[in-house]
Amino acid sequence: MGSVGDCFDNSMIEAFWSRMQIELLDRQRWRTRIEMANAIFEYLEIWHNRRRRHSALGWLSPIEFESNSKIVVA
């Protein structure tokens, strides 16, 4: 992220929302807001933050990146 008021901040969040719209929100309809809120929570906490491959991590999931980056202290 950039500094306060940086125009690039908006493009980053717009890209994120766009991806979530395609991967989650456009795929089904929910009967209640609670169902949708739970689906968004699962998308963020389980899929996006833990399993989804990220370009900034060399196309590894955060868990794969973390396990590859562990430093052994002797």
PDB file with SEQRES, HELIX, SHEET and CRYST1 records, atoms N, CA, C and O in Angstrom:
SEQRES   1 A   74  MET GLY SER VAL GLY ASP CYS PHE ASP ASN SER MET ILE          
SEQRES   2 A   74  GLU ALA PHE TRP SER ARG MET GLN ILE GLU LEU LEU ASP          
SEQRES   3 A   74  ARG GLN ARG TRP ARG THR ARG ILE GLU MET ALA ASN ALA          
SEQRES   4 A   74  ILE PHE GLU TYR LEU GLU ILE TRP HIS ASN ARG ARG ARG          
SEQRES   5 A   74  ARG HIS SER ALA LEU GLY TRP LEU SER PRO ILE GLU PHE          
SEQRES   6 A   74  GLU SER ASN SER LYS ILE VAL VAL ALA                          
HELIX    1 AA1 CYS A    7  GLU A   23  1                                  17    
HELIX    2 AA2 LEU A   25  ARG A   27  5                                   3    
HELIX    3 AA3 ARG A   33  GLU A   42  1                                  10    
HELIX    4 AA4 TYR A   43  ARG A   51  3                                   9    
HELIX    5 AA5 SER A   55  LEU A   57  5                                   3    
HELIX    6 AA6 PRO A   62  ASN A   68  1                                   7    
CRYST1    1.000    1.000    1.000  90.00  90.00  90.00 P 1           1          
ATOM      1  N   MET A   1       0.833  -1.167   0.000  1.00  0.00           N  
ATOM      2  CA  MET A   1       0.000   0.000   0.000  1.00  0.00           C  
ATOM      3  C   MET A   1       0.886   1.241   0.000  1.00  0.00           C  
ATOM      4  O   MET A   1       2.028   1.214   0.459  1.00  0.00           O  
ATOM      5  N   GLY A   2       0.345   2.294  -0.512  1.00  0.00           N  
ATOM      6  CA  GLY A   2       1.088   3.543  -0.609  1.00  0.00           C  
ATOM      7  C   GLY A   2       0.843   4.438   0.585  1.00  0.00           C  
ATOM      8  O   GLY A   2       0.392   3.994   1.641  1.00  0.00           O  
ATOM      9  N   SER A   3       1.144   5.690   0.396  1.00  0.00           N  
ATOM     10  CA  SER A   3       0.952   6.669   1.456  1.00  0.00           C  
ATOM     11  C   SER A   3      -0.523   7.067   1.527  1.00  0.00           C  
ATOM     12  O   SER A   3      -1.332   6.637   0.705  1.00  0.00           O  
ATOM     13  N   VAL A   4      -0.860   7.888   2.514  1.00  0.00           N  
ATOM     14  CA  VAL A   4      -2.239   8.329   2.694  1.00  0.00           C  
ATOM     15  C   VAL A   4      -2.694   9.100   1.460  1.00  0.00           C  
ATOM     16  O   VAL A   4      -2.004  10.002   0.984  1.00  0.00           O  
ATOM     17  N   GLY A   5      -3.856   8.732   0.957  1.00  0.00           N  
ATOM     18  CA  GLY A   5      -4.399   9.427  -0.204  1.00  0.00           C  
ATOM     19  C   GLY A   5      -3.769   9.025  -1.523  1.00  0.00           C  
ATOM     20  O   GLY A   5      -3.981   9.694  -2.534  1.00  0.00           O  
ATOM     21  N   ASP A   6      -3.009   7.958  -1.534  1.00  0.00           N  
ATOM     22  CA  ASP A   6      -2.336   7.498  -2.750  1.00  0.00           C  
ATOM     23  C   ASP A   6      -3.361   6.892  -3.705  1.00  0.00           C  
ATOM     24  O   ASP A   6      -4.182   6.072  -3.295  1.00  0.00           O  
ATOM     25  N   CYS A   7      -3.318   7.286  -4.956  1.00  0.00           N  
ATOM     26  CA  CYS A   7      -4.303   6.806  -5.933  1.00  0.00           C  
ATOM     27  C   CYS A   7      -4.171   5.309  -6.202  1.00  0.00           C  
ATOM     28  O   CYS A   7      -5.123   4.687  -6.673  1.00  0.00           O  
ATOM     29  N   PHE A   8      -3.022   4.725  -5.915  1.00  0.00           N  
ATOM     30  CA  PHE A   8      -2.828   3.304  -6.183  1.00  0.00           C  
ATOM     31  C   PHE A   8      -3.538   2.418  -5.160  1.00  0.00           C  
ATOM     32  O   PHE A   8      -3.824   1.254  -5.442  1.00  0.00           O  
ATOM     33  N   ASP A   9      -3.827   2.962  -3.971  1.00  0.00           N  
ATOM     34  CA  ASP A   9      -4.559   2.190  -2.971  1.00  0.00           C  
ATOM     35  C   ASP A   9      -5.922   1.772  -3.504  1.00  0.00           C  
ATOM     36  O   ASP A   9      -6.342   0.631  -3.307  1.00  0.00           O  
ATOM     37  N   ASN A  10      -6.609   2.677  -4.170  1.00  0.00           N  
ATOM     38  CA  ASN A  10      -7.937   2.376  -4.693  1.00  0.00           C  
ATOM     39  C   ASN A  10      -7.872   1.266  -5.737  1.00  0.00           C  
ATOM     40  O   ASN A  10      -8.731   0.385  -5.748  1.00  0.00           O  
ATOM     41  N   SER A  11      -6.888   1.293  -6.596  1.00  0.00           N  
ATOM     42  CA  SER A  11      -6.803   0.263  -7.636  1.00  0.00           C  
ATOM     43  C   SER A  11      -6.541  -1.116  -7.035  1.00  0.00           C  
ATOM     44  O   SER A  11      -7.020  -2.119  -7.563  1.00  0.00           O  
ATOM     45  N   MET A  12      -5.787  -1.176  -5.938  1.00  0.00           N  
ATOM     46  CA  MET A  12      -5.519  -2.465  -5.295  1.00  0.00           C  
ATOM     47  C   MET A  12      -6.792  -3.058  -4.700  1.00  0.00           C  
ATOM     48  O   MET A  12      -7.063  -4.246  -4.874  1.00  0.00           O  
ATOM     49  N   ILE A  13      -7.568  -2.240  -4.004  1.00  0.00           N  
ATOM     50  CA  ILE A  13      -8.787  -2.773  -3.396  1.00  0.00           C  
ATOM     51  C   ILE A  13      -9.834  -3.069  -4.462  1.00  0.00           C  
ATOM     52  O   ILE A  13     -10.602  -4.021  -4.325  1.00  0.00           O  
ATOM     53  N   GLU A  14      -9.872  -2.266  -5.519  1.00  0.00           N  
ATOM     54  CA  GLU A  14     -10.803  -2.539  -6.618  1.00  0.00           C  
ATOM     55  C   GLU A  14     -10.473  -3.878  -7.278  1.00  0.00           C  
ATOM     56  O   GLU A  14     -11.378  -4.631  -7.638  1.00  0.00           O  
ATOM     57  N   ALA A  15      -9.198  -4.176  -7.437  1.00  0.00           N  
ATOM     58  CA  ALA A  15      -8.788  -5.461  -8.012  1.00  0.00           C  
ATOM     59  C   ALA A  15      -9.201  -6.611  -7.090  1.00  0.00           C  
ATOM     60  O   ALA A  15      -9.661  -7.653  -7.557  1.00  0.00           O  
ATOM     61  N   PHE A  16      -9.034  -6.415  -5.790  1.00  0.00           N  
ATOM     62  CA  PHE A  16      -9.428  -7.441  -4.822  1.00  0.00           C  
ATOM     63  C   PHE A  16     -10.934  -7.689  -4.874  1.00  0.00           C  
ATOM     64  O   PHE A  16     -11.369  -8.837  -4.953  1.00  0.00           O  
ATOM     65  N   TRP A  17     -11.738  -6.612  -4.829  1.00  0.00           N  
ATOM     66  CA  TRP A  17     -13.196  -6.764  -4.857  1.00  0.00           C  
ATOM     67  C   TRP A  17     -13.653  -7.406  -6.154  1.00  0.00           C  
ATOM     68  O   TRP A  17     -14.579  -8.217  -6.165  1.00  0.00           O  
ATOM     69  N   SER A  18     -12.999  -7.040  -7.243  1.00  0.00           N  
ATOM     70  CA  SER A  18     -13.340  -7.620  -8.543  1.00  0.00           C  
ATOM     71  C   SER A  18     -13.109  -9.127  -8.538  1.00  0.00           C  
ATOM     72  O   SER A  18     -13.942  -9.892  -9.024  1.00  0.00           O  
ATOM     73  N   ARG A  19     -11.983  -9.543  -7.989  1.00  0.00           N  
ATOM     74  CA  ARG A  19     -11.660 -10.969  -7.920  1.00  0.00           C  
ATOM     75  C   ARG A  19     -12.662 -11.705  -7.037  1.00  0.00           C  
ATOM     76  O   ARG A  19     -13.119 -12.792  -7.390  1.00  0.00           O  
ATOM     77  N   MET A  20     -13.005 -11.119  -5.889  1.00  0.00           N  
ATOM     78  CA  MET A  20     -13.971 -11.765  -5.004  1.00  0.00           C  
ATOM     79  C   MET A  20     -15.345 -11.844  -5.676  1.00  0.00           C  
ATOM     80  O   MET A  20     -16.065 -12.828  -5.503  1.00  0.00           O  
ATOM     81  N   GLN A  21     -15.700 -10.829  -6.429  1.00  0.00           N  
ATOM     82  CA  GLN A  21     -16.976 -10.844  -7.154  1.00  0.00           C  
ATOM     83  C   GLN A  21     -17.020 -12.021  -8.124  1.00  0.00           C  
ATOM     84  O   GLN A  21     -18.022 -12.732  -8.195  1.00  0.00           O  
ATOM     85  N   ILE A  22     -15.937 -12.226  -8.869  1.00  0.00           N  
ATOM     86  CA  ILE A  22     -15.879 -13.303  -9.860  1.00  0.00           C  
ATOM     87  C   ILE A  22     -15.820 -14.678  -9.191  1.00  0.00           C  
ATOM     88  O   ILE A  22     -16.540 -15.595  -9.584  1.00  0.00           O  
ATOM     89  N   GLU A  23     -14.963 -14.816  -8.185  1.00  0.00           N  
ATOM     90  CA  GLU A  23     -14.730 -16.125  -7.570  1.00  0.00           C  
ATOM     91  C   GLU A  23     -15.825 -16.560  -6.599  1.00  0.00           C  
ATOM     92  O   GLU A  23     -15.982 -17.754  -6.342  1.00  0.00           O  
ATOM     93  N   LEU A  24     -16.584 -15.607  -6.055  1.00  0.00           N  
ATOM     94  CA  LEU A  24     -17.551 -15.971  -5.019  1.00  0.00           C  
ATOM     95  C   LEU A  24     -18.951 -15.432  -5.290  1.00  0.00           C  
ATOM     96  O   LEU A  24     -19.903 -16.201  -5.414  1.00  0.00           O  
ATOM     97  N   LEU A  25     -19.072 -14.138  -5.379  1.00  0.00           N  
ATOM     98  CA  LEU A  25     -20.398 -13.522  -5.355  1.00  0.00           C  
ATOM     99  C   LEU A  25     -21.223 -13.781  -6.601  1.00  0.00           C  
ATOM    100  O   LEU A  25     -22.447 -13.882  -6.512  1.00  0.00           O  
ATOM    101  N   ASP A  26     -20.589 -13.891  -7.761  1.00  0.00           N  
ATOM    102  CA  ASP A  26     -21.332 -14.115  -9.000  1.00  0.00           C  
ATOM    103  C   ASP A  26     -21.745 -15.572  -9.200  1.00  0.00           C  
ATOM    104  O   ASP A  26     -22.499 -15.877 -10.124  1.00  0.00           O  
ATOM    105  N   ARG A  27     -21.266 -16.463  -8.357  1.00  0.00           N  
ATOM    106  CA  ARG A  27     -21.493 -17.896  -8.571  1.00  0.00           C  
ATOM    107  C   ARG A  27     -22.788 -18.431  -7.974  1.00  0.00           C  
ATOM    108  O   ARG A  27     -23.252 -19.495  -8.383  1.00  0.00           O  
ATOM    109  N   GLN A  28     -23.376 -17.730  -7.029  1.00  0.00           N  
ATOM    110  CA  GLN A  28     -24.610 -18.231  -6.427  1.00  0.00           C  
ATOM    111  C   GLN A  28     -25.377 -17.109  -5.751  1.00  0.00           C  
ATOM    112  O   GLN A  28     -24.880 -15.992  -5.610  1.00  0.00           O  
ATOM    113  N   ARG A  29     -26.591 -17.424  -5.337  1.00  0.00           N  
ATOM    114  CA  ARG A  29     -27.425 -16.495  -4.576  1.00  0.00           C  
ATOM    115  C   ARG A  29     -27.619 -17.082  -3.177  1.00  0.00           C  
ATOM    116  O   ARG A  29     -27.729 -18.296  -3.008  1.00  0.00           O  
ATOM    117  N   TRP A  30     -27.659 -16.211  -2.197  1.00  0.00           N  
ATOM    118  CA  TRP A  30     -27.872 -16.638  -0.824  1.00  0.00           C  
ATOM    119  C   TRP A  30     -29.277 -16.262  -0.396  1.00  0.00           C  
ATOM    120  O   TRP A  30     -29.826 -15.253  -0.840  1.00  0.00           O  
ATOM    121  N   ARG A  31     -29.855 -17.084   0.473  1.00  0.00           N  
ATOM    122  CA  ARG A  31     -31.217 -16.818   0.951  1.00  0.00           C  
ATOM    123  C   ARG A  31     -31.250 -15.719   1.997  1.00  0.00           C  
ATOM    124  O   ARG A  31     -32.228 -14.978   2.091  1.00  0.00           O  
ATOM    125  N   THR A  32     -30.176 -15.607   2.792  1.00  0.00           N  
ATOM    126  CA  THR A  32     -30.145 -14.588   3.847  1.00  0.00           C  
ATOM    127  C   THR A  32     -28.816 -13.850   3.814  1.00  0.00           C  
ATOM    128  O   THR A  32     -27.843 -14.306   3.213  1.00  0.00           O  
ATOM    129  N   ARG A  33     -28.799 -12.712   4.468  1.00  0.00           N  
ATOM    130  CA  ARG A  33     -27.550 -11.945   4.582  1.00  0.00           C  
ATOM    131  C   ARG A  33     -26.529 -12.694   5.426  1.00  0.00           C  
ATOM    132  O   ARG A  33     -25.324 -12.588   5.194  1.00  0.00           O  
ATOM    133  N   ILE A  34     -27.005 -13.440   6.392  1.00  0.00           N  
ATOM    134  CA  ILE A  34     -26.097 -14.208   7.254  1.00  0.00           C  
ATOM    135  C   ILE A  34     -25.371 -15.275   6.444  1.00  0.00           C  
ATOM    136  O   ILE A  34     -24.169 -15.473   6.621  1.00  0.00           O  
ATOM    137  N   GLU A  35     -26.085 -15.963   5.557  1.00  0.00           N  
ATOM    138  CA  GLU A  35     -25.437 -16.949   4.681  1.00  0.00           C  
ATOM    139  C   GLU A  35     -24.368 -16.285   3.821  1.00  0.00           C  
ATOM    140  O   GLU A  35     -23.274 -16.825   3.655  1.00  0.00           O  
ATOM    141  N   MET A  36     -24.687 -15.115   3.275  1.00  0.00           N  
ATOM    142  CA  MET A  36     -23.713 -14.414   2.442  1.00  0.00           C  
ATOM    143  C   MET A  36     -22.520 -13.948   3.274  1.00  0.00           C  
ATOM    144  O   MET A  36     -21.377 -14.055   2.831  1.00  0.00           O  
ATOM    145  N   ALA A  37     -22.778 -13.433   4.475  1.00  0.00           N  
ATOM    146  CA  ALA A  37     -21.692 -12.992   5.350  1.00  0.00           C  
ATOM    147  C   ALA A  37     -20.777 -14.163   5.702  1.00  0.00           C  
ATOM    148  O   ALA A  37     -19.556 -14.010   5.725  1.00  0.00           O  
ATOM    149  N   ASN A  38     -21.359 -15.328   5.974  1.00  0.00           N  
ATOM    150  CA  ASN A  38     -20.553 -16.516   6.271  1.00  0.00           C  
ATOM    151  C   ASN A  38     -19.727 -16.946   5.062  1.00  0.00           C  
ATOM    152  O   ASN A  38     -18.575 -17.355   5.209  1.00  0.00           O  
ATOM    153  N   ALA A  39     -20.313 -16.855   3.868  1.00  0.00           N  
ATOM    154  CA  ALA A  39     -19.573 -17.209   2.651  1.00  0.00           C  
ATOM    155  C   ALA A  39     -18.409 -16.252   2.430  1.00  0.00           C  
ATOM    156  O   ALA A  39     -17.322 -16.680   2.043  1.00  0.00           O  
ATOM    157  N   ILE A  40     -18.625 -14.969   2.671  1.00  0.00           N  
ATOM    158  CA  ILE A  40     -17.547 -13.984   2.519  1.00  0.00           C  
ATOM    159  C   ILE A  40     -16.454 -14.246   3.547  1.00  0.00           C  
ATOM    160  O   ILE A  40     -15.269 -14.180   3.221  1.00  0.00           O  
ATOM    161  N   PHE A  41     -16.841 -14.545   4.787  1.00  0.00           N  
ATOM    162  CA  PHE A  41     -15.865 -14.857   5.828  1.00  0.00           C  
ATOM    163  C   PHE A  41     -15.016 -16.059   5.426  1.00  0.00           C  
ATOM    164  O   PHE A  41     -13.790 -16.020   5.528  1.00  0.00           O  
ATOM    165  N   GLU A  42     -15.673 -17.133   4.966  1.00  0.00           N  
ATOM    166  CA  GLU A  42     -14.930 -18.322   4.529  1.00  0.00           C  
ATOM    167  C   GLU A  42     -14.001 -18.000   3.370  1.00  0.00           C  
ATOM    168  O   GLU A  42     -12.862 -18.467   3.338  1.00  0.00           O  
ATOM    169  N   TYR A  43     -14.475 -17.212   2.423  1.00  0.00           N  
ATOM    170  CA  TYR A  43     -13.647 -16.833   1.275  1.00  0.00           C  
ATOM    171  C   TYR A  43     -12.390 -16.105   1.750  1.00  0.00           C  
ATOM    172  O   TYR A  43     -11.284 -16.414   1.305  1.00  0.00           O  
ATOM    173  N   LEU A  44     -12.561 -15.147   2.645  1.00  0.00           N  
ATOM    174  CA  LEU A  44     -11.416 -14.358   3.104  1.00  0.00           C  
ATOM    175  C   LEU A  44     -10.483 -15.158   3.997  1.00  0.00           C  
ATOM    176  O   LEU A  44      -9.281 -15.225   3.741  1.00  0.00           O  
ATOM    177  N   GLU A  45     -11.027 -15.759   5.036  1.00  0.00           N  
ATOM    178  CA  GLU A  45     -10.188 -16.393   6.050  1.00  0.00           C  
ATOM    179  C   GLU A  45      -9.655 -17.762   5.647  1.00  0.00           C  
ATOM    180  O   GLU A  45      -8.541 -18.124   6.026  1.00  0.00           O  
ATOM    181  N   ILE A  46     -10.419 -18.517   4.895  1.00  0.00           N  
ATOM    182  CA  ILE A  46      -9.975 -19.869   4.550  1.00  0.00           C  
ATOM    183  C   ILE A  46      -9.372 -19.916   3.159  1.00  0.00           C  
ATOM    184  O   ILE A  46      -8.288 -20.473   2.986  1.00  0.00           O  
ATOM    185  N   TRP A  47     -10.025 -19.362   2.182  1.00  0.00           N  
ATOM    186  CA  TRP A  47      -9.544 -19.455   0.803  1.00  0.00           C  
ATOM    187  C   TRP A  47      -8.485 -18.400   0.498  1.00  0.00           C  
ATOM    188  O   TRP A  47      -7.344 -18.751   0.197  1.00  0.00           O  
ATOM    189  N   HIS A  48      -8.832 -17.125   0.569  1.00  0.00           N  
ATOM    190  CA  HIS A  48      -7.934 -16.063   0.110  1.00  0.00           C  
ATOM    191  C   HIS A  48      -6.677 -15.961   0.970  1.00  0.00           C  
ATOM    192  O   HIS A  48      -5.569 -15.889   0.438  1.00  0.00           O  
ATOM    193  N   ASN A  49      -6.833 -15.954   2.280  1.00  0.00           N  
ATOM    194  CA  ASN A  49      -5.687 -15.734   3.159  1.00  0.00           C  
ATOM    195  C   ASN A  49      -4.817 -16.963   3.378  1.00  0.00           C  
ATOM    196  O   ASN A  49      -3.661 -16.819   3.778  1.00  0.00           O  
ATOM    197  N   ARG A  50      -5.331 -18.171   3.130  1.00  0.00           N  
ATOM    198  CA  ARG A  50      -4.551 -19.372   3.430  1.00  0.00           C  
ATOM    199  C   ARG A  50      -4.216 -20.232   2.219  1.00  0.00           C  
ATOM    200  O   ARG A  50      -3.110 -20.765   2.134  1.00  0.00           O  
ATOM    201  N   ARG A  51      -5.150 -20.378   1.277  1.00  0.00           N  
ATOM    202  CA  ARG A  51      -4.962 -21.361   0.203  1.00  0.00           C  
ATOM    203  C   ARG A  51      -4.739 -20.765  -1.176  1.00  0.00           C  
ATOM    204  O   ARG A  51      -4.056 -21.372  -2.001  1.00  0.00           O  
ATOM    205  N   ARG A  52      -5.296 -19.596  -1.445  1.00  0.00           N  
ATOM    206  CA  ARG A  52      -5.222 -19.028  -2.787  1.00  0.00           C  
ATOM    207  C   ARG A  52      -3.780 -18.663  -3.114  1.00  0.00           C  
ATOM    208  O   ARG A  52      -3.066 -18.114  -2.275  1.00  0.00           O  
ATOM    209  N   ARG A  53      -3.357 -18.969  -4.332  1.00  0.00           N  
ATOM    210  CA  ARG A  53      -1.998 -18.639  -4.758  1.00  0.00           C  
ATOM    211  C   ARG A  53      -1.916 -17.145  -5.052  1.00  0.00           C  
ATOM    212  O   ARG A  53      -2.799 -16.581  -5.698  1.00  0.00           O  
ATOM    213  N   HIS A  54      -0.852 -16.514  -4.575  1.00  0.00           N  
ATOM    214  CA  HIS A  54      -0.676 -15.069  -4.719  1.00  0.00           C  
ATOM    215  C   HIS A  54       0.542 -14.782  -5.593  1.00  0.00           C  
ATOM    216  O   HIS A  54       1.599 -15.387  -5.416  1.00  0.00           O  
ATOM    217  N   SER A  55       0.389 -13.869  -6.520  1.00  0.00           N  
ATOM    218  CA  SER A  55       1.498 -13.527  -7.419  1.00  0.00           C  
ATOM    219  C   SER A  55       2.674 -12.938  -6.645  1.00  0.00           C  
ATOM    220  O   SER A  55       3.828 -13.171  -7.008  1.00  0.00           O  
ATOM    221  N   ALA A  56       2.400 -12.180  -5.589  1.00  0.00           N  
ATOM    222  CA  ALA A  56       3.473 -11.569  -4.806  1.00  0.00           C  
ATOM    223  C   ALA A  56       4.309 -12.611  -4.059  1.00  0.00           C  
ATOM    224  O   ALA A  56       5.417 -12.311  -3.613  1.00  0.00           O  
ATOM    225  N   LEU A  57       3.790 -13.823  -3.922  1.00  0.00           N  
ATOM    226  CA  LEU A  57       4.508 -14.896  -3.220  1.00  0.00           C  
ATOM    227  C   LEU A  57       5.067 -15.923  -4.192  1.00  0.00           C  
ATOM    228  O   LEU A  57       5.343 -17.061  -3.812  1.00  0.00           O  
ATOM    229  N   GLY A  58       5.233 -15.523  -5.441  1.00  0.00           N  
ATOM    230  CA  GLY A  58       5.752 -16.450  -6.444  1.00  0.00           C  
ATOM    231  C   GLY A  58       4.749 -17.530  -6.800  1.00  0.00           C  
ATOM    232  O   GLY A  58       5.122 -18.669  -7.083  1.00  0.00           O  
ATOM    233  N   TRP A  59       3.487 -17.172  -6.785  1.00  0.00           N  
ATOM    234  CA  TRP A  59       2.378 -18.080  -7.106  1.00  0.00           C  
ATOM    235  C   TRP A  59       2.283 -19.267  -6.146  1.00  0.00           C  
ATOM    236  O   TRP A  59       1.863 -20.357  -6.532  1.00  0.00           O  
ATOM    237  N   LEU A  60       2.674 -19.044  -4.906  1.00  0.00           N  
ATOM    238  CA  LEU A  60       2.486 -20.029  -3.844  1.00  0.00           C  
ATOM    239  C   LEU A  60       1.337 -19.577  -2.954  1.00  0.00           C  
ATOM    240  O   LEU A  60       1.027 -18.388  -2.885  1.00  0.00           O  
ATOM    241  N   SER A  61       0.715 -20.522  -2.282  1.00  0.00           N  
ATOM    242  CA  SER A  61      -0.273 -20.136  -1.272  1.00  0.00           C  
ATOM    243  C   SER A  61       0.504 -19.597  -0.071  1.00  0.00           C  
ATOM    244  O   SER A  61       1.685 -19.912   0.080  1.00  0.00           O  
ATOM    245  N   PRO A  62      -0.125 -18.799   0.779  1.00  0.00           N  
ATOM    246  CA  PRO A  62       0.585 -18.296   1.954  1.00  0.00           C  
ATOM    247  C   PRO A  62       1.149 -19.409   2.833  1.00  0.00           C  
ATOM    248  O   PRO A  62       2.232 -19.255   3.398  1.00  0.00           O  
ATOM    249  N   ILE A  63       0.437 -20.519   2.956  1.00  0.00           N  
ATOM    250  CA  ILE A  63       0.931 -21.634   3.772  1.00  0.00           C  
ATOM    251  C   ILE A  63       2.170 -22.259   3.135  1.00  0.00           C  
ATOM    252  O   ILE A  63       3.140 -22.559   3.830  1.00  0.00           O  
ATOM    253  N   GLU A  64       2.141 -22.458   1.809  1.00  0.00           N  
ATOM    254  CA  GLU A  64       3.312 -23.006   1.109  1.00  0.00           C  
ATOM    255  C   GLU A  64       4.501 -22.057   1.230  1.00  0.00           C  
ATOM    256  O   GLU A  64       5.628 -22.489   1.476  1.00  0.00           O  
ATOM    257  N   PHE A  65       4.243 -20.767   1.058  1.00  0.00           N  
ATOM    258  CA  PHE A  65       5.310 -19.775   1.149  1.00  0.00           C  
ATOM    259  C   PHE A  65       5.931 -19.780   2.537  1.00  0.00           C  
ATOM    260  O   PHE A  65       7.154 -19.750   2.678  1.00  0.00           O  
ATOM    261  N   GLU A  66       5.089 -19.818   3.556  1.00  0.00           N  
ATOM    262  CA  GLU A  66       5.580 -19.815   4.925  1.00  0.00           C  
ATOM    263  C   GLU A  66       6.397 -21.065   5.231  1.00  0.00           C  
ATOM    264  O   GLU A  66       7.444 -20.974   5.871  1.00  0.00           O  
ATOM    265  N   SER A  67       5.941 -22.216   4.788  1.00  0.00           N  
ATOM    266  CA  SER A  67       6.690 -23.447   5.070  1.00  0.00           C  
ATOM    267  C   SER A  67       8.015 -23.480   4.316  1.00  0.00           C  
ATOM    268  O   SER A  67       8.985 -24.058   4.806  1.00  0.00           O  
ATOM    269  N   ASN A  68       8.074 -22.869   3.133  1.00  0.00           N  
ATOM    270  CA  ASN A  68       9.329 -22.799   2.380  1.00  0.00           C  
ATOM    271  C   ASN A  68      10.290 -21.771   2.952  1.00  0.00           C  
ATOM    272  O   ASN A  68      11.491 -21.828   2.688  1.00  0.00           O  
ATOM    273  N   SER A  69       9.773 -20.834   3.731  1.00  0.00           N  
ATOM    274  CA  SER A  69      10.582 -19.720   4.217  1.00  0.00           C  
ATOM    275  C   SER A  69      11.067 -19.902   5.644  1.00  0.00           C  
ATOM    276  O   SER A  69      11.738 -19.018   6.176  1.00  0.00           O  
ATOM    277  N   LYS A  70      10.754 -21.006   6.270  1.00  0.00           N  
ATOM    278  CA  LYS A  70      11.153 -21.197   7.664  1.00  0.00           C  
ATOM    279  C   LYS A  70      12.665 -21.304   7.763  1.00  0.00           C  
ATOM    280  O   LYS A  70      13.314 -22.005   6.987  1.00  0.00           O  
ATOM    281  N   ILE A  71      13.199 -20.597   8.731  1.00  0.00           N  
ATOM    282  CA  ILE A  71      14.643 -20.585   8.961  1.00  0.00           C  
ATOM    283  C   ILE A  71      14.937 -21.476  10.167  1.00  0.00           C  
ATOM    284  O   ILE A  71      14.310 -21.342  11.218  1.00  0.00           O  
ATOM    285  N   VAL A  72      15.881 -22.367  10.006  1.00  0.00           N  
ATOM    286  CA  VAL A  72      16.271 -23.252  11.098  1.00  0.00           C  
ATOM    287  C   VAL A  72      17.325 -22.535  11.931  1.00  0.00           C  
ATOM    288  O   VAL A  72      18.362 -22.118  11.415  1.00  0.00           O  
ATOM    289  N   VAL A  73      17.051 -22.397  13.222  1.00  0.00           N  
ATOM    290  CA  VAL A  73      17.985 -21.744  14.137  1.00  0.00           C  
ATOM    291  C   VAL A  73      18.735 -22.836  14.883  1.00  0.00           C  
ATOM    292  O   VAL A  73      18.135 -23.713  15.506  1.00  0.00           O  
ATOM    293  N   ALA A  74      20.064 -22.764  14.807  1.00  0.00           N  
ATOM    294  CA  ALA A  74      20.878 -23.796  15.446  1.00  0.00           C  
ATOM    295  C   ALA A  74      21.235 -23.428  16.854  1.00  0.00           C  
ATOM    296  O   ALA A  74      21.920 -24.190  17.537  1.00  0.00           O  
TER     297      ALA A  74                                                      
END                                                                             
